[in-house]
Amino acid sequence: MFVITNRIKTKKGFASRMAPAFTADKQIGEFKGFIKTEVLVCTSNEEFDEMDVNMYWDNLENFNVWRESDAFKNAHKQSPSDAAKESPLLGSQIVISEIASSTENK
């Protein structure tokens, strides 16, 4: 299993408000191999907020199919009114990790 993390820095006060948008798109659930999305928010830094958008996939091939899809493009396009506003995003980084060990209560 793979976790694709989009580590996003935002202006103070924006990460918690933006987080629900990353789990609102239900089309991703229709893609083979998609497991779940979690959004983690950290507000402890005085200069910016951080979000880790973690997407769990069974393999990278299925993730790449979604990333090249129209569903991905539609989920990431801005409306003209959003494009005119100053973005609260300060930067982002994609990190791809394979789960090497885990534990879970059932």
C-alpha positions as CSV (number, residue, x, y, z in Angstrom):
1,M,0.0,0.0,0.0
2,F,1.2,3.5,-0.8
3,V,0.5,6.9,0.9
4,I,0.7,9.9,-1.3
5,T,1.0,13.0,0.8
6,N,0.5,16.5,-0.4
7,R,2.2,18.7,2.2
8,I,0.7,22.1,2.0
9,K,1.7,25.3,3.8
10,T,-1.0,28.0,4.0
11,K,-1.4,31.4,5.5
12,K,-2.5,31.3,9.2
13,G,-6.1,30.4,9.7
14,F,-6.6,28.8,6.3
15,A,-5.7,25.1,6.7
16,S,-8.7,24.1,8.8
17,R,-11.0,26.0,6.5
18,M,-9.6,24.4,3.4
19,A,-9.3,20.8,4.7
20,P,-12.9,19.7,4.0
21,A,-12.4,20.5,0.3
22,F,-9.9,17.7,0.0
23,T,-12.4,15.1,1.0
24,A,-15.5,16.6,-0.7
25,D,-14.8,15.0,-4.1
26,K,-16.5,11.6,-4.2
27,Q,-15.3,10.7,-7.8
28,I,-12.0,9.6,-6.5
29,G,-13.8,6.7,-4.7
30,E,-14.8,5.3,-8.0
31,F,-11.2,4.6,-9.0
32,K,-9.7,1.2,-8.7
33,G,-7.2,0.9,-5.9
34,F,-8.3,4.0,-3.9
35,I,-8.6,3.3,-0.2
36,K,-9.1,6.6,1.6
37,T,-8.1,10.2,2.1
38,E,-7.2,11.8,5.4
39,V,-6.4,15.5,6.0
40,L,-4.2,16.4,8.9
41,V,-3.9,20.0,10.0
42,C,-1.1,21.5,12.2
43,T,-1.5,25.0,13.5
44,S,1.4,25.1,16.0
45,N,3.7,27.2,13.7
46,E,3.5,30.9,14.4
47,E,4.1,31.9,10.7
48,F,1.9,29.4,8.7
49,D,-0.5,26.5,9.0
50,E,0.3,23.1,7.5
51,M,-1.9,20.4,6.0
52,D,-0.9,16.8,5.1
53,V,-3.4,15.4,2.6
54,N,-2.8,11.7,2.7
55,M,-4.3,9.5,0.0
56,Y,-4.0,5.7,0.4
57,W,-3.7,3.6,-2.7
58,D,-3.1,-0.1,-3.2
59,N,-0.4,0.6,-5.9
60,L,1.1,3.5,-7.7
61,E,-0.3,2.5,-11.1
62,N,-3.8,3.1,-9.9
63,F,-2.8,6.4,-8.3
64,N,-1.3,7.5,-11.6
65,V,-4.5,6.5,-13.5
66,W,-6.5,8.8,-11.2
67,R,-3.8,11.6,-11.5
68,E,-4.1,11.6,-15.3
69,S,-7.9,11.5,-15.3
70,D,-10.5,14.1,-16.0
71,A,-11.8,13.7,-12.5
72,F,-8.4,14.8,-11.1
73,K,-8.3,17.8,-13.5
74,N,-11.9,18.8,-12.6
75,A,-11.2,18.5,-8.8
76,H,-8.1,20.8,-9.1
77,K,-9.4,23.5,-11.5
78,Q,-10.2,26.9,-10.1
79,S,-13.3,28.9,-10.8
80,P,-12.7,32.3,-12.4
81,S,-13.7,34.0,-9.2
82,D,-11.2,31.9,-7.2
83,A,-8.4,32.7,-9.7
84,A,-8.9,36.4,-9.2
85,K,-8.4,36.1,-5.4
86,E,-5.0,36.0,-3.6
87,S,-4.2,32.4,-2.9
88,P,-3.8,31.3,0.8
89,L,-1.3,28.6,-0.4
90,L,2.3,29.2,0.4
91,G,3.7,26.1,-1.1
92,S,3.3,22.3,-1.4
93,Q,5.3,19.2,-1.8
94,I,4.2,15.7,-3.0
95,V,5.8,12.8,-1.0
96,I,5.2,9.2,-2.1
97,S,5.7,6.5,0.6
98,E,5.2,2.8,0.7
99,I,3.8,1.4,4.0
100,A,6.6,-0.8,5.4
101,S,5.0,-1.6,8.8
102,S,1.8,-0.8,10.6
103,T,-0.5,-1.8,13.4
104,E,-4.3,-1.4,13.8
105,N,-6.9,-2.2,16.4
106,K,-9.9,-4.0,15.0
